[in-house]
Amino acid sequence: MEPIILVHGGAGDIPDSRIQPKFDGNRKSVQVGYQILQAGGSALDAVEAAVKVMEDDEAFNAGYGSVLNFDGEIEMDASIMVGADLRAGAVTVVRDIKYPISLARLVMEKTPHVLLAGAGANKFGKEQGIPRLPSGSLVSPYAKQALEEFKKYKDNRTEIGEKNPGEVGTVGAVAIDRKGNLAAATSTGGINGKMVGRSSDTSLIGSGTYADDNIGAVSTTGHGESIAKFCLAHAIIKAMEYGNKTADEATNQVIESMTARLNNSAGAITISKTGEIGIGFTSQRMSWAYRKGDEVHYGIEKGQHKIEKIAN
């Protein structure tokens, strides 16, 4: 199987000023993930590494740069899944962890559980040797400004919007490796100005993340409550399995159905078991990128598809 990694950097009302940082972050993310795949590494290692790149980047709503809850604190969610045996791990409402996606992987690999929350997840991270960062160290200037804007305008859309330069977005990655194994990973800081303790779709297997080697892998982004109600990631997988849809058909049709039913936007990225790519969103924009062979493909507007050749 030819290895492929596909990432997204969030769906929503993305201002023009934030387009280039999204492109740069997504392309860096796929390059890091693809290097692992190219060397014979696993899809699981690739999606974790790709998401960590974006968790380090304030252009995205994950890790450093996560949006703030109403009290001005960062509470993050992440999930990861492997398609071979449906193992999965997730964390929700975690604080002061540099890479929540790595903590989610540890939940999958080191516990009998799928999801750990809040103080319990942080306690588990400490037991596993993950350092807890100083309080507030993940808060970016953009996130502070975004919360001020929210309190002023009561605007907590999936992306912060044109009047706020601190726009950010949930991140995710899906990959298929040389052995044909699939994996998916998603990480977020949630919704700007959310209630303290709010969990997002990102922490829910089947909503934010899903992978099955018999079908495909999906990571979603957008209006979290709607995605959770629609079980969006799993719905896309089932459209591929029972509806005989291609990855792209399933991704776009299911997202459009969710938006028609719940009147909120979303986006998703999909890789099928045969390496088909699916990219779809009903929001204004969604940043995405993938690498296959010596090409990086990327875009953010509807219908946009840029290609960059990579020199060997």
VOGU-3710 file (C-alpha; in Angstrom, 3 decimals, decimal comma):
1> mepiilvhgg> 0,000/0,000/0,000  1,243/3,477/-0,857  1,335/5,469/2,402  -0,786/8,623/2,712  -1,326/11,133/5,505  -4,142/13,690/5,461  -4,667/16,457/8,049  -7,110/19,241/8,804  -6,660/22,442/10,770  -10,261/23,322/11,550
11> agdipdsriq> -13,487/24,265/9,776  -15,280/27,588/10,172  -15,207/31,317/9,503  -11,474/31,674/8,894  -10,294/35,266/8,282  -7,981/35,992/5,354  -5,190/36,935/7,763  -5,091/33,382/9,132  -4,988/31,485/5,839  -1,205/31,408/5,392
21> pkfdgnrksv> -0,490/30,278/8,974  -2,975/27,445/8,413  -1,279/26,437/5,157  2,163/26,536/6,750  1,101/24,510/9,798  -0,779/21,879/7,809  2,057/21,365/5,320  4,608/21,025/8,128  2,310/18,541/9,850  1,961/16,258/6,816
31> qvgyqilqag> 5,694/16,383/6,134  6,479/15,176/9,661  3,855/12,438/9,494  4,883/11,326/6,013  8,524/10,936/7,001  7,390/8,304/9,506  5,297/6,486/6,897  8,042/6,678/4,279  10,467/5,025/6,694  8,048/2,139/7,220
41> gsaldaveaa> 6,486/3,506/10,402  2,923/2,939/11,500  -0,156/5,020/10,704  -0,602/5,407/14,469  2,838/6,965/14,927  2,253/9,194/11,906  -1,076/10,676/13,025  0,198/11,284/16,557  3,295/13,083/15,246  1,269/15,131/12,764
51> vkvmeddeaf> -1,188/16,279/15,429  1,638/17,164/17,827  3,049/19,568/15,223  -0,284/21,398/15,199  -0,635/21,257/18,995  2,590/23,298/19,074  1,271/25,901/16,626  -0,835/28,861/17,791  -2,565/28,945/14,384  -4,652/26,019/15,621
61> nagygsvlnf> -7,041/25,385/18,495  -5,136/22,544/20,150  -2,346/22,460/22,724  -0,628/25,862/22,727  -3,116/28,412/21,458  -6,230/26,533/22,595  -9,247/28,745/23,124  -10,261/29,643/26,681  -13,324/28,701/28,678  -15,447/31,434/30,226
71> dgeiemdasi> -13,174/31,620/33,281  -10,081/32,169/31,125  -8,699/28,626/31,458  -7,642/26,045/28,874  -9,389/22,667/28,974  -8,459/20,332/26,124  -9,822/17,176/24,491  -8,157/14,598/22,233  -8,782/11,125/20,837  -6,907/8,540/18,803
81> mvgadlraga> -7,900/5,222/17,217  -6,283/2,385/15,279  -8,235/0,509/12,638  -6,658/-2,940/12,986  -8,431/-3,904/16,210  -10,525/-0,784/17,001  -8,389/0,184/19,978  -9,038/3,770/21,019  -8,090/6,265/23,690  -9,327/9,728/24,594
91> vtvvrdikyp> -9,035/12,475/27,181  -11,338/15,353/28,015  -11,125/18,524/30,089  -7,363/18,115/30,620  -5,191/21,028/31,683  -1,558/22,077/31,275  -0,556/19,149/29,048  1,616/20,060/26,070  0,454/17,190/23,863  -3,050/15,938/24,730
101> islarlvmek> -2,959/13,555/21,751  -0,056/11,667/23,334  -1,977/11,402/26,596  -4,936/9,983/24,656  -2,626/7,370/23,133  -1,409/6,382/26,585  -5,021/5,894/27,703  -5,422/3,510/24,755  -2,207/1,617/25,381  -1,823/1,656/29,176
111> tphvllagag> -5,371/1,441/30,578  -8,451/-0,774/30,123  -10,488/2,358/29,391  -11,301/4,470/26,342  -11,857/7,886/27,958  -10,351/9,609/31,002  -11,553/13,023/32,184  -10,335/16,082/34,029  -8,290/15,593/37,169  -8,210/11,835/36,658
121> ankfgkeqgi> -6,685/12,212/33,205  -4,107/14,661/34,530  -3,276/12,289/37,405  -2,805/9,437/34,937  -0,544/11,632/32,811  1,645/12,388/35,809  1,881/8,671/36,629  3,020/8,040/33,043  5,755/10,657/33,289  4,061/13,398/31,277
131> prlpsgslvs> 5,128/16,704/32,812  2,464/19,170/33,852  3,222/22,612/32,481  3,011/25,777/34,591  -0,561/27,028/34,755  -1,352/29,409/31,907  1,694/28,532/29,801  -0,489/27,270/26,930  -2,483/30,512/26,732  -1,639/32,509/23,606
141> pyakqaleef> -2,241/36,227/23,070  -4,768/35,281/20,387  -6,752/33,168/22,840  -6,906/35,995/25,373  -8,173/38,414/22,755  -10,689/35,867/21,504  -12,222/35,505/24,977  -12,460/39,272/25,323  -14,275/39,401/21,983  -16,602/36,598/23,058
151> kkykdnrtei> -17,557/38,351/26,282  -18,132/41,564/24,361  -20,083/40,155/21,403  -21,234/36,741/22,742  -19,832/35,136/19,601  -18,489/31,611/20,072  -18,760/30,173/16,583  -16,660/27,162/15,636  -14,083/29,630/14,358  -13,703/32,961/16,097
161> geknpgevgt> -14,614/35,099/13,103  -13,612/38,072/10,986  -13,634/40,691/13,709  -11,122/38,774/15,789  -7,562/38,146/14,526  -7,238/35,278/16,998  -9,103/32,771/14,817  -8,044/29,172/15,434  -9,242/25,644/14,610  -9,434/22,057/15,843
171> vgavaidrkg> -6,823/19,717/14,341  -6,895/16,152/13,104  -5,053/13,553/11,043  -5,796/10,270/9,287  -3,240/7,944/7,690  -2,711/4,630/5,965  0,688/2,944/6,186  2,573/0,515/3,942  0,872/-2,446/5,631  -2,574/-1,025/4,908
181> nlaaatstgg> -3,240/-0,171/8,554  -5,325/2,919/9,293  -5,335/5,372/12,202  -7,072/8,626/13,092  -6,398/11,341/15,672  -8,112/14,600/16,675  -7,244/17,318/19,224  -8,951/20,538/20,308  -9,258/23,286/22,863  -13,018/23,299/22,278
191> ingkmvgrss> -15,301/26,301/21,804  -14,228/29,804/22,749  -15,983/30,986/25,926  -17,399/27,526/26,697  -18,703/26,585/30,134  -16,117/25,205/32,540  -16,021/21,413/32,244  -17,525/21,192/28,762  -16,503/18,072/26,788  -16,411/18,174/22,997
201> dtsligsgty> -17,112/15,767/20,173  -13,329/15,424/19,794  -13,186/13,272/22,920  -15,974/10,967/21,693  -15,010/7,967/19,576  -17,421/7,863/16,652  -18,043/11,592/16,694  -14,637/13,253/16,381  -12,532/10,225/15,463  -12,991/6,759/13,983
211> addnigavst> -10,821/4,161/12,227  -11,540/0,670/10,920  -9,070/-1,151/8,659  -12,012/-2,834/6,911  -13,449/0,529/5,812  -11,522/3,757/6,490  -10,459/6,459/8,943  -12,102/9,817/9,721  -11,332/12,958/11,761  -13,939/15,725/12,089
221> tghgesiakf> -14,097/19,412/12,985  -16,811/22,024/13,349  -19,810/22,572/15,629  -19,069/20,034/18,344  -22,521/19,546/19,806  -23,975/18,874/16,361  -21,140/16,496/15,452  -21,723/14,582/18,702  -25,479/14,294/18,104  -24,884/13,033/14,577
231> clahaiikam> -21,986/10,688/15,467  -20,391/12,212/12,388  -17,175/10,208/12,035  -18,976/6,875/12,455  -21,779/7,978/10,121  -19,220/8,627/7,366  -17,672/5,197/7,935  -21,085/3,524/7,720  -21,959/5,430/4,538  -18,821/3,931/3,015
241> eygnktadea> -19,559/0,451/4,350  -23,285/0,095/3,683  -23,917/2,866/1,169  -21,107/1,826/-1,154  -19,959/5,450/-1,219  -16,441/6,542/-2,062  -14,515/8,316/0,679  -15,252/11,690/-0,873  -18,930/10,958/-1,547  -19,509/9,678/1,981
251> tnqviesmta> -17,659/12,567/3,603  -19,534/15,271/1,735  -22,989/13,686/1,753  -22,984/12,904/5,478  -21,717/16,362/6,431  -24,377/17,971/4,259  -27,024/15,770/5,903  -25,851/16,840/9,361  -25,970/20,510/8,415  -29,441/20,138/6,860
261> rlnnsagait> -30,746/18,390/9,974  -29,066/20,453/12,691  -28,364/23,751/10,926  -24,710/23,866/11,989  -21,541/23,395/9,950  -18,795/20,789/10,090  -15,879/19,378/8,164  -14,129/16,024/7,922  -11,187/14,244/6,337  -11,315/10,589/5,325
271> isktgeigig> -9,002/7,900/3,955  -10,530/4,639/2,740  -8,955/1,203/3,128  -7,864/1,454/-0,525  -6,280/4,883/-0,103  -9,105/7,033/-1,460  -9,189/10,593/-0,103  -12,302/12,345/1,198  -12,390/16,046/2,095  -15,581/17,951/2,845
281> ftsqrmsway> -16,975/20,901/4,790  -20,157/22,955/4,990  -18,435/25,824/6,805  -17,028/28,862/5,026  -13,534/27,362/4,972  -11,532/24,368/6,237  -7,772/24,037/6,012  -6,458/20,646/4,932  -3,368/19,028/3,438  -2,153/15,597/2,454
291> rkgdevhygi> 0,999/13,996/1,161  1,100/11,119/-1,281  4,324/10,246/-3,059  6,323/13,350/-3,932  3,353/15,739/-3,785  1,749/17,790/-1,033  -1,854/18,752/-1,755  -3,579/21,478/0,249  -6,444/23,959/0,316  -8,828/25,992/2,444
301> ekgqhkieki> -11,554/27,327/0,116  -14,350/25,272/-1,409  -13,056/23,835/-4,674  -9,464/24,880/-3,964  -6,759/22,250/-4,521  -3,117/23,356/-4,613  -0,270/20,950/-5,350  3,373/21,334/-4,359  6,080/19,008/-5,661  8,608/17,810/-3,080
311> an> 12,198/17,490/-4,272  13,857/14,201/-3,380
//
